[in-house]
Structure formats: structure tokens, C-alpha cells
């Protein structure tokens, strides 16, 4: 009898230990009892997404966050394969992924810190920004107001110019987040245990400072382009219209590439620009669909609400999907230009 009891206890213990490391426990489960669809294959990303849904971000920001989390998921799953193959021994890629994740949290106000740049919520706007206080940066606001009143730009060109300014504002915000992340990392890295660990951490911090310097150079070059554009206006021979595409093209021209490589890249950038414009169109449609849904909900017609909700859900899904494809293409192009430039500089 004692032997039988011992065997039962042993089996239960082994079952608990096996369960601790089982695939089922480590993979994300649907939250709640209604078997909702799990958005991501990594638990921490699901937790962020669920928190975002509770925060009621604006539809566009919610779709943007979803795309960013999909990119993070792709990169982390790739890194796990690298780790199994014995790559990333110094932890450089792992540190970058951790940094990217922190940037995502800060970008959407989910890092527990107060952000001076509040994200739009689900509530409809009841007022516009005051004139002269558009970009929360004195230099940008001054430049924008001069361009707006110069008479050099058509309404369509002003919209394109405003996208350029907004893109630069976003880059400043991301730079500040990264700088804050590096500062906090350095504080942690002061508490080292061994000389070997110290060397590894110094290497990681050095890489982060290198990234910061590059981002600062990009910001300075971006502001100089805005200044020139604001004073001279758009030229007829401009290769591209979208800020991100212009930025990539300028980086490619600085990368010492051959004429054939530049021609090939220019064609790829044209395809990418089409993708960016399509994504912007979906974002506009998503915002309009959301406003219409809110209006219909206020009227209380259930059938009408159902139809508009379905339409909104479809546009939201398309916007997320397009956002992911656009950001992945941007990531691929950025890496491609960096690699080709590095090869040419080494030759």
C-alpha cells in the first residue's frame, strides 16, 4: 500500500515538473473564458496588446502599435533561432531587441512614465491645435509657420510638407526615448560582477552610443532638408514625395553605391512609396470609419451599428496588415542600404 502511494505521489510530482516546461504553459493562451483570438505568439506582446485595448488608443495608433508588435514578434522569433544555432554570443542582438521593446512601450505611453507628447485617445477631437503650436518644437514650429505663410506651396504641397515635419517630430521623440533607455542601461551596467561581464556590457553600451550618434546625424540632416525645402519649395525633379522614402534615397546616395545599384534601389523605393501611400490611405479611411461608427452608435440603430462595426473591423484589419508590410519593407530597405554602404566603404 505504501509503495502504491509513493508511486502515485512520484507520478504527480513528475507531471507538475513536466508541466512547468511544457509548450502549453509557455505559449500564450486566450485571455478570459470567451476563447478570444490570441494576437501574438509571445506572451509579453499579448500582455502589451491587451493593455493597449484597455487604454482605448485612437484607431490609427492602435493599428500602428499592432504593426510594431508584429515586427517585434518577427525579430524575437528570428533571434530565438539564432540563439539555438549558437549565434549572438555577445548578446548584442538580444540587447537591441530589448531596447526596441522599451521604445515601443514608451512610444505609446505604456512604460509607466508621463509623456509630454500624449497619444490621441478613442475620443473624437473637439478642437484643433492652435496656430504656431503644431509640432511641440520651437525650431519646427518657426520653420513651419514661415513655410505656411510664404505663398510658395499649393495646398497639396503643404500637406506633403506637413507630413515631412510630422515625420521629423516623430524621429525626435524616438531619439529622446532611445537616449533615456541608454542612460538607464548605463546605470544598470555600473553594477558589474566580473571583468568578462564588464567587457560585454561595455561593448553593448558602445553600440548603443554609436546608434545614438547615427540617429543624431540623421536628425541634423533631416532638419537641414526641411529648412532647405521650406525656403526653396518642392522642385519638379524631386524623385519621391514621402518623407521616409526621401530619407532612404538620401541615405543611399551617401552610401557610395554604384550607378547600377542606385538605379535598382530607386525602382525598389518607388514600389515602397506606393506601399506607404496605400498605408496612409487606409489610415485615413480607418479614422473616417471610426467617426461614422461613433455617430451611428449615438443614434442607437442596432442593424446600422452592426453593419458599420463590420466595415470598421475590416478596415482596421487591412490597416494593421498594410502597416506590418510597410514597416517590414522599410526595415529590409534600411538594412540593405546599410550593408551595401558598409561593403563599399570597406573596399
VEXVEX-518840 format. One record per residue (C-alpha): residue in three letters; x, y, z. Coordinates in pm, 1 decimal, always signed. Layout:
N
<node rest="ALA" xx="X" yy="Y" zz="Z"/>
...
***
This chain:
347
<node rest="UNK" xx="+0.0" yy="+0.0" zz="+0.0"/>
<node rest="UNK" xx="+285.0" yy="+241.9" zz="+92.2"/>
<node rest="UNK" xx="+461.2" yy="+157.2" zz="-232.4"/>
<node rest="UNK" xx="+145.6" yy="+236.3" zz="-433.8"/>
<node rest="UNK" xx="+107.1" yy="+573.0" zz="-257.5"/>
<node rest="UNK" xx="+474.2" yy="+656.8" zz="-325.7"/>
<node rest="UNK" xx="+431.6" yy="+577.3" zz="-697.1"/>
<node rest="UNK" xx="+119.2" yy="+797.3" zz="-718.6"/>
<node rest="UNK" xx="+298.2" yy="+1091.7" zz="-548.5"/>
<node rest="UNK" xx="+602.9" yy="+1045.8" zz="-772.8"/>
<node rest="UNK" xx="+387.8" yy="+1044.1" zz="-1087.8"/>
<node rest="UNK" xx="+204.3" yy="+1360.3" zz="-978.4"/>
<node rest="UNK" xx="+535.8" yy="+1534.7" zz="-899.9"/>
<node rest="UNK" xx="+683.2" yy="+1442.7" zz="-1237.3"/>
<node rest="UNK" xx="+365.1" yy="+1564.5" zz="-1405.6"/>
<node rest="UNK" xx="+392.5" yy="+1905.9" zz="-1235.0"/>
<node rest="UNK" xx="+760.8" yy="+1940.8" zz="-1330.8"/>
<node rest="UNK" xx="+688.0" yy="+1840.3" zz="-1687.7"/>
<node rest="UNK" xx="+400.3" yy="+2085.7" zz="-1698.2"/>
<node rest="UNK" xx="+628.3" yy="+2369.4" zz="-1586.0"/>
<node rest="UNK" xx="+832.5" yy="+2337.8" zz="-1902.9"/>
<node rest="UNK" xx="+556.2" yy="+2222.8" zz="-2134.8"/>
<node rest="UNK" xx="+477.7" yy="+2400.3" zz="-2461.5"/>
<node rest="UNK" xx="+119.7" yy="+2462.6" zz="-2349.5"/>
<node rest="UNK" xx="+223.5" yy="+2664.8" zz="-2044.2"/>
<node rest="UNK" xx="+486.8" yy="+2871.0" zz="-2223.1"/>
<node rest="UNK" xx="+274.0" yy="+2961.2" zz="-2525.3"/>
<node rest="UNK" xx="+15.9" yy="+3239.4" zz="-2484.8"/>
<node rest="UNK" xx="-340.7" yy="+3138.9" zz="-2403.2"/>
<node rest="UNK" xx="-659.1" yy="+3324.1" zz="-2487.1"/>
<node rest="UNK" xx="-738.3" yy="+3561.2" zz="-2201.4"/>
<node rest="UNK" xx="-1068.1" yy="+3521.8" zz="-2022.7"/>
<node rest="UNK" xx="-1320.7" yy="+3246.7" zz="-2066.3"/>
<node rest="UNK" xx="-1453.8" yy="+3350.9" zz="-2404.8"/>
<node rest="UNK" xx="-1165.3" yy="+3192.9" zz="-2602.7"/>
<node rest="UNK" xx="-1065.9" yy="+3520.0" zz="-2770.5"/>
<node rest="UNK" xx="-817.1" yy="+3503.9" zz="-3055.7"/>
<node rest="UNK" xx="-456.4" yy="+3526.9" zz="-2940.2"/>
<node rest="UNK" xx="-291.7" yy="+3803.1" zz="-3142.7"/>
<node rest="UNK" xx="+75.3" yy="+3715.7" zz="-3084.3"/>
<node rest="UNK" xx="+287.9" yy="+3406.2" zz="-3027.5"/>
<node rest="UNK" xx="+485.7" yy="+3572.9" zz="-2746.6"/>
<node rest="UNK" xx="+310.2" yy="+3624.8" zz="-2412.8"/>
<node rest="UNK" xx="+459.6" yy="+3964.7" zz="-2323.5"/>
<node rest="UNK" xx="+342.5" yy="+4106.1" zz="-2658.2"/>
<node rest="UNK" xx="-11.0" yy="+3981.3" zz="-2589.5"/>
<node rest="UNK" xx="+0.8" yy="+4150.0" zz="-2249.4"/>
<node rest="UNK" xx="+101.1" yy="+4479.3" zz="-2410.4"/>
<node rest="UNK" xx="-175.8" yy="+4446.3" zz="-2669.9"/>
<node rest="UNK" xx="-440.9" yy="+4371.7" zz="-2406.2"/>
<node rest="UNK" xx="-325.3" yy="+4673.6" zz="-2203.9"/>
<node rest="UNK" xx="-347.1" yy="+4889.1" zz="-2518.6"/>
<node rest="UNK" xx="-707.4" yy="+4777.3" zz="-2577.1"/>
<node rest="UNK" xx="-793.0" yy="+4884.2" zz="-2221.9"/>
<node rest="UNK" xx="-622.6" yy="+5222.5" zz="-2278.4"/>
<node rest="UNK" xx="-852.6" yy="+5293.5" zz="-2575.7"/>
<node rest="UNK" xx="-589.4" yy="+5435.9" zz="-2808.9"/>
<node rest="UNK" xx="-713.3" yy="+5605.3" zz="-3123.0"/>
<node rest="UNK" xx="-783.6" yy="+5358.6" zz="-3409.0"/>
<node rest="UNK" xx="-477.1" yy="+5472.0" zz="-3606.0"/>
<node rest="UNK" xx="-241.2" yy="+5446.1" zz="-3307.0"/>
<node rest="UNK" xx="-387.7" yy="+5108.6" zz="-3216.0"/>
<node rest="UNK" xx="-322.8" yy="+4981.6" zz="-3569.6"/>
<node rest="UNK" xx="+30.3" yy="+5127.9" zz="-3559.7"/>
<node rest="UNK" xx="+102.6" yy="+4955.2" zz="-3227.9"/>
<node rest="UNK" xx="-22.2" yy="+4624.7" zz="-3368.3"/>
<node rest="UNK" xx="+217.3" yy="+4657.6" zz="-3664.6"/>
<node rest="UNK" xx="+509.0" yy="+4746.1" zz="-3434.6"/>
<node rest="UNK" xx="+436.0" yy="+4444.0" zz="-3213.6"/>
<node rest="UNK" xx="+420.3" yy="+4217.7" zz="-3521.5"/>
<node rest="UNK" xx="+766.1" yy="+4340.7" zz="-3626.9"/>
<node rest="UNK" xx="+894.1" yy="+4284.2" zz="-3271.4"/>
<node rest="UNK" xx="+745.6" yy="+3932.5" zz="-3274.3"/>
<node rest="UNK" xx="+914.3" yy="+3851.3" zz="-3607.2"/>
<node rest="UNK" xx="+1252.2" yy="+3977.2" zz="-3481.6"/>
<node rest="UNK" xx="+1230.3" yy="+3792.4" zz="-3148.2"/>
<node rest="UNK" xx="+1135.2" yy="+3462.1" zz="-3312.4"/>
<node rest="UNK" xx="+1427.9" yy="+3501.3" zz="-3554.3"/>
<node rest="UNK" xx="+1659.6" yy="+3573.3" zz="-3261.1"/>
<node rest="UNK" xx="+1544.3" yy="+3257.2" zz="-3080.5"/>
<node rest="UNK" xx="+1650.7" yy="+3054.3" zz="-3385.6"/>
<node rest="UNK" xx="+1985.6" yy="+3236.3" zz="-3387.1"/>
<node rest="UNK" xx="+2037.6" yy="+3152.8" zz="-3021.0"/>
<node rest="UNK" xx="+1967.6" yy="+2781.7" zz="-3079.8"/>
<node rest="UNK" xx="+2228.4" yy="+2787.7" zz="-3357.0"/>
<node rest="UNK" xx="+2486.6" yy="+2937.0" zz="-3118.2"/>
<node rest="UNK" xx="+2482.3" yy="+3285.8" zz="-3271.8"/>
<node rest="UNK" xx="+2461.4" yy="+3619.6" zz="-3086.1"/>
<node rest="UNK" xx="+2715.1" yy="+3503.3" zz="-2826.6"/>
<node rest="UNK" xx="+2786.6" yy="+3854.9" zz="-2701.4"/>
<node rest="UNK" xx="+2413.9" yy="+3928.5" zz="-2660.2"/>
<node rest="UNK" xx="+2420.1" yy="+4226.1" zz="-2896.9"/>
<node rest="UNK" xx="+2104.3" yy="+4126.8" zz="-3084.8"/>
<node rest="UNK" xx="+1924.9" yy="+4042.4" zz="-2760.1"/>
<node rest="UNK" xx="+2010.3" yy="+4386.8" zz="-2618.8"/>
<node rest="UNK" xx="+1881.3" yy="+4554.3" zz="-2933.6"/>
<node rest="UNK" xx="+1552.5" yy="+4362.0" zz="-2914.9"/>
<node rest="UNK" xx="+1511.0" yy="+4463.0" zz="-2552.2"/>
<node rest="UNK" xx="+1580.6" yy="+4824.1" zz="-2647.1"/>
<node rest="UNK" xx="+1329.8" yy="+4810.1" zz="-2934.1"/>
<node rest="UNK" xx="+1065.8" yy="+4674.0" zz="-2697.1"/>
<node rest="UNK" xx="+1127.0" yy="+4957.9" zz="-2449.5"/>
<node rest="UNK" xx="+1097.4" yy="+5209.1" zz="-2734.4"/>
<node rest="UNK" xx="+758.5" yy="+5060.9" zz="-2833.4"/>
<node rest="UNK" xx="+630.2" yy="+5087.7" zz="-2475.1"/>
<node rest="UNK" xx="+747.9" yy="+5448.3" zz="-2443.4"/>
<node rest="UNK" xx="+620.4" yy="+5545.1" zz="-2788.5"/>
<node rest="UNK" xx="+263.0" yy="+5450.7" zz="-2693.5"/>
<node rest="UNK" xx="+279.4" yy="+5575.5" zz="-2333.1"/>
<node rest="UNK" xx="+292.2" yy="+5226.3" zz="-2180.2"/>
<node rest="UNK" xx="+625.8" yy="+5245.0" zz="-1995.5"/>
<node rest="UNK" xx="+479.4" yy="+5387.6" zz="-1676.0"/>
<node rest="UNK" xx="+628.5" yy="+5731.9" zz="-1736.8"/>
<node rest="UNK" xx="+447.3" yy="+6054.3" zz="-1809.4"/>
<node rest="UNK" xx="+492.3" yy="+6151.5" zz="-2171.6"/>
<node rest="UNK" xx="+493.9" yy="+6515.4" zz="-2279.2"/>
<node rest="UNK" xx="+350.3" yy="+6401.6" zz="-2612.3"/>
<node rest="UNK" xx="+13.1" yy="+6242.5" zz="-2531.5"/>
<node rest="UNK" xx="-126.0" yy="+5997.0" zz="-2781.9"/>
<node rest="UNK" xx="-471.0" yy="+6052.3" zz="-2920.4"/>
<node rest="UNK" xx="-740.3" yy="+5850.6" zz="-2749.4"/>
<node rest="UNK" xx="-1056.3" yy="+5699.0" zz="-2889.9"/>
<node rest="UNK" xx="-1241.7" yy="+6019.4" zz="-2808.8"/>
<node rest="UNK" xx="-1319.2" yy="+6243.9" zz="-3104.3"/>
<node rest="UNK" xx="-1137.5" yy="+6578.3" zz="-3114.4"/>
<node rest="UNK" xx="-1345.6" yy="+6880.2" zz="-3020.3"/>
<node rest="UNK" xx="-1076.1" yy="+7129.1" zz="-3120.8"/>
<node rest="UNK" xx="-765.7" yy="+7163.8" zz="-3336.6"/>
<node rest="UNK" xx="-414.7" yy="+7258.3" zz="-3235.7"/>
<node rest="UNK" xx="-356.8" yy="+7633.5" zz="-3202.6"/>
<node rest="UNK" xx="-172.4" yy="+7804.7" zz="-3485.6"/>
<node rest="UNK" xx="+200.9" yy="+7812.1" zz="-3421.7"/>
<node rest="UNK" xx="+188.6" yy="+7522.0" zz="-3174.7"/>
<node rest="UNK" xx="+177.1" yy="+7223.1" zz="-3406.4"/>
<node rest="UNK" xx="+496.5" yy="+7022.1" zz="-3356.8"/>
<node rest="UNK" xx="+590.4" yy="+7088.0" zz="-2989.5"/>
<node rest="UNK" xx="+936.2" yy="+7201.0" zz="-3100.1"/>
<node rest="UNK" xx="+1023.0" yy="+7574.4" zz="-3134.5"/>
<node rest="UNK" xx="+1253.0" yy="+7526.1" zz="-3436.1"/>
<node rest="UNK" xx="+999.1" yy="+7313.0" zz="-3624.2"/>
<node rest="UNK" xx="+708.4" yy="+7544.4" zz="-3540.2"/>
<node rest="UNK" xx="+902.4" yy="+7852.4" zz="-3653.5"/>
<node rest="UNK" xx="+1006.0" yy="+7685.1" zz="-3979.2"/>
<node rest="UNK" xx="+652.7" yy="+7554.1" zz="-4044.2"/>
<node rest="UNK" xx="+487.6" yy="+7892.7" zz="-3988.7"/>
<node rest="UNK" xx="+731.6" yy="+8061.3" zz="-4227.6"/>
<node rest="UNK" xx="+668.4" yy="+7798.4" zz="-4495.9"/>
<node rest="UNK" xx="+291.2" yy="+7812.6" zz="-4447.2"/>
<node rest="UNK" xx="+276.5" yy="+8189.4" zz="-4497.7"/>
<node rest="UNK" xx="+540.6" yy="+8209.5" zz="-4772.4"/>
<node rest="UNK" xx="+297.8" yy="+8151.6" zz="-5059.1"/>
<node rest="UNK" xx="+541.0" yy="+7908.7" zz="-5223.3"/>
<node rest="UNK" xx="+329.0" yy="+7599.6" zz="-5165.7"/>
<node rest="UNK" xx="-2.9" yy="+7476.6" zz="-5301.6"/>
<node rest="UNK" xx="-249.6" yy="+7312.4" zz="-5061.1"/>
<node rest="UNK" xx="-132.5" yy="+6968.1" zz="-5175.1"/>
<node rest="UNK" xx="+233.2" yy="+7061.9" zz="-5130.2"/>
<node rest="UNK" xx="+159.6" yy="+7198.4" zz="-4781.9"/>
<node rest="UNK" xx="+9.2" yy="+6860.9" zz="-4687.0"/>
<node rest="UNK" xx="+323.1" yy="+6686.2" zz="-4814.1"/>
<node rest="UNK" xx="+542.7" yy="+6933.7" zz="-4625.5"/>
<node rest="UNK" xx="+340.2" yy="+6883.9" zz="-4307.3"/>
<node rest="UNK" xx="+397.5" yy="+6505.8" zz="-4334.6"/>
<node rest="UNK" xx="+771.3" yy="+6580.7" zz="-4356.2"/>
<node rest="UNK" xx="+755.1" yy="+6790.8" zz="-4039.1"/>
<node rest="UNK" xx="+547.2" yy="+6530.6" zz="-3854.3"/>
<node rest="UNK" xx="+793.5" yy="+6258.6" zz="-3954.5"/>
<node rest="UNK" xx="+1081.0" yy="+6467.2" zz="-3815.5"/>
<node rest="UNK" xx="+887.3" yy="+6528.1" zz="-3493.3"/>
<node rest="UNK" xx="+835.8" yy="+6151.7" zz="-3453.1"/>
<node rest="UNK" xx="+1208.3" yy="+6093.6" zz="-3506.0"/>
<node rest="UNK" xx="+1294.1" yy="+6347.2" zz="-3232.9"/>
<node rest="UNK" xx="+1054.9" yy="+6166.9" zz="-2998.0"/>
<node rest="UNK" xx="+1212.0" yy="+5827.1" zz="-3074.1"/>
<node rest="UNK" xx="+1562.0" yy="+5970.3" zz="-3026.7"/>
<node rest="UNK" xx="+1465.6" yy="+6102.0" zz="-2680.7"/>
<node rest="UNK" xx="+1323.3" yy="+5761.5" zz="-2587.6"/>
<node rest="UNK" xx="+1642.8" yy="+5586.7" zz="-2701.1"/>
<node rest="UNK" xx="+1863.7" yy="+5834.7" zz="-2513.8"/>
<node rest="UNK" xx="+1663.2" yy="+5774.9" zz="-2195.7"/>
<node rest="UNK" xx="+1692.9" yy="+5397.5" zz="-2247.3"/>
<node rest="UNK" xx="+2072.2" yy="+5419.5" zz="-2290.1"/>
<node rest="UNK" xx="+2104.3" yy="+5632.6" zz="-1975.0"/>
<node rest="UNK" xx="+1908.1" yy="+5379.2" zz="-1770.0"/>
<node rest="UNK" xx="+2109.7" yy="+5090.7" zz="-1918.6"/>
<node rest="UNK" xx="+2436.2" yy="+5259.6" zz="-1820.4"/>
<node rest="UNK" xx="+2315.4" yy="+5292.2" zz="-1461.1"/>
<node rest="UNK" xx="+2241.9" yy="+4917.9" zz="-1452.0"/>
<node rest="UNK" xx="+2575.5" yy="+4832.8" zz="-1614.9"/>
<node rest="UNK" xx="+2770.3" yy="+5010.8" zz="-1340.9"/>
<node rest="UNK" xx="+2695.5" yy="+4712.1" zz="-1115.2"/>
<node rest="UNK" xx="+2921.6" yy="+4454.5" zz="-1282.3"/>
<node rest="UNK" xx="+3036.4" yy="+4129.0" zz="-1125.5"/>
<node rest="UNK" xx="+3336.0" yy="+4013.6" zz="-1328.7"/>
<node rest="UNK" xx="+3586.7" yy="+4164.3" zz="-1578.7"/>
<node rest="UNK" xx="+3442.9" yy="+3940.1" zz="-1854.3"/>
<node rest="UNK" xx="+3091.0" yy="+4064.6" zz="-1785.4"/>
<node rest="UNK" xx="+3224.1" yy="+4420.8" zz="-1778.0"/>
<node rest="UNK" xx="+3376.5" yy="+4384.5" zz="-2126.7"/>
<node rest="UNK" xx="+3049.1" yy="+4251.0" zz="-2268.6"/>
<node rest="UNK" xx="+2846.6" yy="+4531.2" zz="-2114.1"/>
<node rest="UNK" xx="+3091.2" yy="+4798.2" zz="-2234.1"/>
<node rest="UNK" xx="+3054.5" yy="+4660.2" zz="-2587.3"/>
<node rest="UNK" xx="+2672.9" yy="+4679.1" zz="-2566.0"/>
<node rest="UNK" xx="+2684.6" yy="+5036.7" zz="-2429.3"/>
<node rest="UNK" xx="+2932.2" yy="+5136.3" zz="-2703.5"/>
<node rest="UNK" xx="+2695.1" yy="+5000.7" zz="-2969.9"/>
<node rest="UNK" xx="+2407.9" yy="+5197.3" zz="-2818.6"/>
<node rest="UNK" xx="+2609.9" yy="+5520.1" zz="-2819.1"/>
<node rest="UNK" xx="+2704.8" yy="+5456.1" zz="-3182.5"/>
<node rest="UNK" xx="+2335.5" yy="+5415.8" zz="-3265.5"/>
<node rest="UNK" xx="+2254.2" yy="+5737.9" zz="-3079.7"/>
<node rest="UNK" xx="+2520.8" yy="+5931.0" zz="-3271.4"/>
<node rest="UNK" xx="+2387.9" yy="+5798.7" zz="-3602.6"/>
<node rest="UNK" xx="+2032.6" yy="+5898.4" zz="-3509.4"/>
<node rest="UNK" xx="+2153.6" yy="+6247.2" zz="-3414.4"/>
<node rest="UNK" xx="+2329.5" yy="+6279.0" zz="-3752.2"/>
<node rest="UNK" xx="+2005.7" yy="+6166.7" zz="-3921.6"/>
<node rest="UNK" xx="+1809.9" yy="+6428.4" zz="-3724.5"/>
<node rest="UNK" xx="+2050.9" yy="+6705.6" zz="-3822.5"/>
<node rest="UNK" xx="+2041.6" yy="+6602.8" zz="-4188.3"/>
<node rest="UNK" xx="+1661.5" yy="+6575.6" zz="-4173.1"/>
<node rest="UNK" xx="+1625.4" yy="+6923.3" zz="-4024.5"/>
<node rest="UNK" xx="+1861.3" yy="+7068.7" zz="-4286.8"/>
<node rest="UNK" xx="+1646.8" yy="+6910.2" zz="-4559.6"/>
<node rest="UNK" xx="+1332.6" yy="+7060.3" zz="-4402.4"/>
<node rest="UNK" xx="+1499.4" yy="+7402.7" zz="-4382.5"/>
<node rest="UNK" xx="+1603.8" yy="+7386.8" zz="-4747.7"/>
<node rest="UNK" xx="+1261.7" yy="+7258.7" zz="-4856.1"/>
<node rest="UNK" xx="+1081.4" yy="+7531.6" zz="-4659.0"/>
<node rest="UNK" xx="+1289.2" yy="+7805.8" zz="-4820.0"/>
<node rest="UNK" xx="+1312.6" yy="+7673.1" zz="-5176.0"/>
<node rest="UNK" xx="+989.7" yy="+7474.5" zz="-5213.0"/>
<node rest="UNK" xx="+942.0" yy="+7144.1" zz="-5394.8"/>
<node rest="UNK" xx="+1130.9" yy="+7104.7" zz="-5721.9"/>
<node rest="UNK" xx="+980.9" yy="+6938.2" zz="-6026.1"/>
<node rest="UNK" xx="+1266.0" yy="+6688.1" zz="-6043.2"/>
<node rest="UNK" xx="+1206.2" yy="+6556.2" zz="-5689.1"/>
<node rest="UNK" xx="+1243.9" yy="+6179.4" zz="-5704.8"/>
<node rest="UNK" xx="+996.0" yy="+6099.4" zz="-5426.0"/>
<node rest="UNK" xx="+714.0" yy="+6255.1" zz="-5224.3"/>
<node rest="UNK" xx="+700.4" yy="+6056.8" zz="-4898.2"/>
<node rest="UNK" xx="+937.9" yy="+6163.0" zz="-4612.3"/>
<node rest="UNK" xx="+1056.4" yy="+5810.2" zz="-4526.2"/>
<node rest="UNK" xx="+1130.3" yy="+5734.4" zz="-4890.4"/>
<node rest="UNK" xx="+1316.3" yy="+6064.4" zz="-4939.1"/>
<node rest="UNK" xx="+1521.2" yy="+5984.4" zz="-4630.1"/>
<node rest="UNK" xx="+1615.3" yy="+5638.8" zz="-4760.5"/>
<node rest="UNK" xx="+1707.6" yy="+5783.1" zz="-5100.3"/>
<node rest="UNK" xx="+1933.3" yy="+6046.1" zz="-4940.3"/>
<node rest="UNK" xx="+2098.6" yy="+5773.3" zz="-4729.2"/>
<node rest="UNK" xx="+2150.1" yy="+5559.8" zz="-5041.0"/>
<node rest="UNK" xx="+2316.7" yy="+5849.3" zz="-5225.3"/>
<node rest="UNK" xx="+2554.8" yy="+5898.8" zz="-4930.0"/>
<node rest="UNK" xx="+2638.5" yy="+5526.0" zz="-4919.0"/>
<node rest="UNK" xx="+2884.8" yy="+5537.4" zz="-5211.4"/>
<node rest="UNK" xx="+2684.5" yy="+5290.8" zz="-5422.7"/>
<node rest="UNK" xx="+2741.4" yy="+5227.0" zz="-5792.3"/>
<node rest="UNK" xx="+2506.9" yy="+5375.0" zz="-6054.6"/>
<node rest="UNK" xx="+2352.0" yy="+5032.1" zz="-6124.5"/>
<node rest="UNK" xx="+2291.2" yy="+4974.4" zz="-5753.0"/>
<node rest="UNK" xx="+2132.7" yy="+5318.2" zz="-5716.4"/>
<node rest="UNK" xx="+1907.9" yy="+5263.0" zz="-6019.7"/>
<node rest="UNK" xx="+1795.7" yy="+4927.2" zz="-5881.8"/>
<node rest="UNK" xx="+1732.3" yy="+5077.2" zz="-5537.8"/>
<node rest="UNK" xx="+1542.3" yy="+5371.3" zz="-5687.9"/>
<node rest="UNK" xx="+1299.6" yy="+5129.5" zz="-5853.4"/>
<node rest="UNK" xx="+1250.5" yy="+4941.3" zz="-5525.8"/>
<node rest="UNK" xx="+1193.7" yy="+5271.0" zz="-5343.1"/>
<node rest="UNK" xx="+917.9" yy="+5360.1" zz="-5592.6"/>
<node rest="UNK" xx="+738.8" yy="+5034.7" zz="-5503.6"/>
<node rest="UNK" xx="+790.3" yy="+5112.0" zz="-5136.6"/>
<node rest="UNK" xx="+648.4" yy="+5463.4" zz="-5176.7"/>
<node rest="UNK" xx="+332.2" yy="+5315.4" zz="-5330.2"/>
<node rest="UNK" xx="+304.0" yy="+5092.1" zz="-5024.0"/>
<node rest="UNK" xx="+349.7" yy="+5391.7" zz="-4789.2"/>
<node rest="UNK" xx="+80.5" yy="+5590.8" zz="-4972.0"/>
<node rest="UNK" xx="-157.2" yy="+5294.9" zz="-4962.1"/>
<node rest="UNK" xx="-99.5" yy="+5261.3" zz="-4587.9"/>
<node rest="UNK" xx="-169.7" yy="+5634.3" zz="-4536.9"/>
<node rest="UNK" xx="-492.5" yy="+5596.4" zz="-4735.2"/>
<node rest="UNK" xx="-605.0" yy="+5307.5" zz="-4512.1"/>
<node rest="UNK" xx="-526.6" yy="+5513.3" zz="-4201.7"/>
<node rest="UNK" xx="-746.0" yy="+5797.4" zz="-4327.8"/>
<node rest="UNK" xx="-1027.8" yy="+5552.5" zz="-4409.4"/>
<node rest="UNK" xx="-994.7" yy="+5395.1" zz="-4064.5"/>
<node rest="UNK" xx="-1031.6" yy="+5731.7" zz="-3892.0"/>
<node rest="UNK" xx="-1336.7" yy="+5819.3" zz="-4103.9"/>
<node rest="UNK" xx="-1492.9" yy="+5477.2" zz="-4043.2"/>
<node rest="UNK" xx="-1441.6" yy="+5517.4" zz="-3668.9"/>
<node rest="UNK" xx="-1606.9" yy="+5860.0" zz="-3667.4"/>
<node rest="UNK" xx="-1903.1" yy="+5723.1" zz="-3862.3"/>
<node rest="UNK" xx="-1934.8" yy="+5428.6" zz="-3622.7"/>
<node rest="UNK" xx="-1939.3" yy="+5661.9" zz="-3321.9"/>
<node rest="UNK" xx="-2209.4" yy="+5871.3" zz="-3490.0"/>
<node rest="UNK" xx="-2423.2" yy="+5563.5" zz="-3566.6"/>
<node rest="UNK" xx="-2380.3" yy="+5431.5" zz="-3211.3"/>
<node rest="UNK" xx="-2517.4" yy="+5759.9" zz="-3079.7"/>
<node rest="UNK" xx="-2831.5" yy="+5710.1" zz="-3294.6"/>
<node rest="UNK" xx="-2888.3" yy="+5359.9" zz="-3149.9"/>
<node rest="UNK" xx="-2995.0" yy="+5172.4" zz="-3467.9"/>
<node rest="UNK" xx="-2864.9" yy="+4820.0" zz="-3394.4"/>
<node rest="UNK" xx="-2868.8" yy="+4696.7" zz="-3754.9"/>
<node rest="UNK" xx="-2689.4" yy="+5008.5" zz="-3873.7"/>
<node rest="UNK" xx="-2438.2" yy="+4975.6" zz="-3589.8"/>
<node rest="UNK" xx="-2368.1" yy="+4612.6" zz="-3682.1"/>
<node rest="UNK" xx="-2300.6" yy="+4697.0" zz="-4049.5"/>
<node rest="UNK" xx="-2070.0" yy="+4986.5" zz="-3960.7"/>
<node rest="UNK" xx="-1890.3" yy="+4779.9" zz="-3697.1"/>
<node rest="UNK" xx="-1818.3" yy="+4507.4" zz="-3953.7"/>
<node rest="UNK" xx="-1690.2" yy="+4764.4" zz="-4202.8"/>
<node rest="UNK" xx="-1473.8" yy="+4925.4" zz="-3933.2"/>
<node rest="UNK" xx="-1329.3" yy="+4586.6" zz="-3830.5"/>
<node rest="UNK" xx="-1241.0" yy="+4505.5" zz="-4193.9"/>
<node rest="UNK" xx="-1064.6" yy="+4840.7" zz="-4248.8"/>
<node rest="UNK" xx="-885.5" yy="+4806.8" zz="-3913.5"/>
<node rest="UNK" xx="-752.6" yy="+4461.6" zz="-4009.9"/>
<node rest="UNK" xx="-640.6" yy="+4589.6" zz="-4352.3"/>
<node rest="UNK" xx="-464.7" yy="+4887.3" zz="-4191.7"/>
<node rest="UNK" xx="-274.9" yy="+4662.6" zz="-3949.2"/>
<node rest="UNK" xx="-176.0" yy="+4423.3" zz="-4225.4"/>
<node rest="UNK" xx="-62.8" yy="+4704.9" zz="-4455.1"/>
<node rest="UNK" xx="+125.6" yy="+4868.4" zz="-4167.7"/>
<node rest="UNK" xx="+318.6" yy="+4549.5" zz="-4098.6"/>
<node rest="UNK" xx="+410.0" yy="+4500.6" zz="-4466.1"/>
<node rest="UNK" xx="+519.7" yy="+4863.3" zz="-4497.5"/>
<node rest="UNK" xx="+733.5" yy="+4854.4" zz="-4180.5"/>
<node rest="UNK" xx="+892.7" yy="+4522.8" zz="-4273.9"/>
<node rest="UNK" xx="+980.3" yy="+4662.8" zz="-4618.1"/>
<node rest="UNK" xx="+1124.2" yy="+4974.7" zz="-4450.5"/>
<node rest="UNK" xx="+1331.8" yy="+4754.8" zz="-4220.7"/>
<node rest="UNK" xx="+1460.7" yy="+4548.2" zz="-4516.1"/>
<node rest="UNK" xx="+1548.7" yy="+4858.7" zz="-4721.1"/>
<node rest="UNK" xx="+1729.6" yy="+5023.5" zz="-4428.2"/>
<node rest="UNK" xx="+1937.2" yy="+4709.9" zz="-4366.6"/>
<node rest="UNK" xx="+2009.1" yy="+4673.6" zz="-4738.1"/>
<node rest="UNK" xx="+2137.4" yy="+5031.2" zz="-4771.8"/>
<node rest="UNK" xx="+2348.8" yy="+4994.5" zz="-4455.4"/>
<node rest="UNK" xx="+2503.1" yy="+4665.4" zz="-4574.3"/>
<node rest="UNK" xx="+2579.9" yy="+4789.2" zz="-4925.9"/>
<node rest="UNK" xx="+2728.3" yy="+5113.6" zz="-4794.1"/>
<node rest="UNK" xx="+2944.6" yy="+4921.8" zz="-4546.7"/>
<node rest="UNK" xx="+3075.8" yy="+4689.6" zz="-4819.1"/>
<node rest="UNK" xx="+3167.4" yy="+4983.6" zz="-5045.0"/>
<node rest="UNK" xx="+3341.0" yy="+5169.0" zz="-4762.8"/>
<node rest="UNK" xx="+3549.5" yy="+4860.7" zz="-4681.7"/>
<node rest="UNK" xx="+3663.1" yy="+4816.7" zz="-5045.7"/>
***
